[in-house]
């Protein structure tokens, strides 16, 4: 059950509509206690170079995030964070600011997407393949992150199958 919840909460890279939502910068104390400490782990678990600039992280309601990601869905699509695949801007639900291993892993997942954008990973791929590869990469790193911190990792699904 926990793995299913993990899949539902972790989010993906998106473009558009994120600019339409009401968002605010996360509190500086959370930036210092959550975002900055996770950056070396993003580098460690992905082997990606990180830019000198820090990620831009904002908060928005879960409803606004879902509207930006789920587009036409009238149902809760269980997305609590998104990363713009053009700018790397991260938008998270305030619920993810609760400091525990699970929520930290979801924020970590979004930071992996930010690093992917900054490293132009998968940028030459078609939309679906770009999405699938970036998600599989972020999920793999997130699973390793959880295992490293005493949690349970999870199998990463073959999302490329959805692009065929």
Number of C-alpha atoms within 10 A of each C-alpha: 5 10 12 9 10 17 16 13 18 23 26 21 24 20 16 11 14 22 10 10 15 12 18 13 14 19 12 10 9 13 17 11 12 18 21 13 12 19 17 13 16 25 15 13 17 18 11 15 13 18 10 6 7 11 20 16 22 19 23 20 19 20 17 21 27 24 21 20 24 17 11 9 10 9 9 11 17 18 23 28 29 28 27 21 23 15 14 24 22 24 28 27 21 15 13 18 18 12 12 9 14 18 19 20 24 24 27 26 27 31 25 30 28 28 22 23 21 19 14 12 15 16 16 9 12 11 11 15 19 18 21 23 17 23 25 16 17 28 27 19 24 28 19 19 24 19 13 12 11 10 14 14 18 18 9 16 13 11 16 15 10 9 12 7
